Amino acid sequence: MGFGMTTVLLNLHNAGLFPLGSMILAMGIFYGGVAQVIAGIMEWKKGNTFGTTAFCSFGLFWLTLVGLLVLPQMQWGFPPSSIAMAAYLLMWCIFTGVMFIGTLRLNRALQIVFASLTLLFFLLALADITGSETIKTIAGFEGIFCGFSAIYAALAQVLNEVYGKTIAPLGPVQKKPAIQELST
């Protein structure tokens, strides 16, 4: 939920619906950032490497993004250039693309979240490289979709657990049996 809601709000801004303000920054720090790092630590305690990596990484993504926006305003460095922001976003695109590969063993809902997030990072980097407001607006609408897909995945997990049955399907992936080596 922390990732999904924060992603929707930031991308409403990217789509041009309202300016970047303290509401988005606060969500980025506390719900997108701190709450996800806590969730990642909880996943680590359960032995879930994927969950630990995803929650901690994206929680820290939100904290670094807020830092990139706020630190220059506090005169703690210069704002990143558009090329620097593109490099930052491309690194997150690569990381998310690799995490998407991990979702191929999980469920369709997470596949949609990670595929759309990979595309979002790519579009945002492209917008920074080209300076295109049109691409940024398209990225904003794609990011709204990504955020709502994450909200769906989170709420589906909560409702399915609370009711002890599938209320909102996640699209489980059928696990294929491991390939056994032939002995000669």
Protein Blocks (a to p, Z undefined) as FASTA:
>chain_A
ZZmmmmmmmmmmmnopaccdfklmmmmmmmmmmmmmmmmmmmmmnopaklmmmmmmmmmm
mmmmmmmmmmmmnonacaddfklmmmmmmmmmmmmmmmmmmmmmmcfklmmmmmmmmmmm
mmmmmmmmnopaklmmmmmmmmmmmmmmmmmmmmmmmmmmmnopafbdghiadddddddd
ddZZ
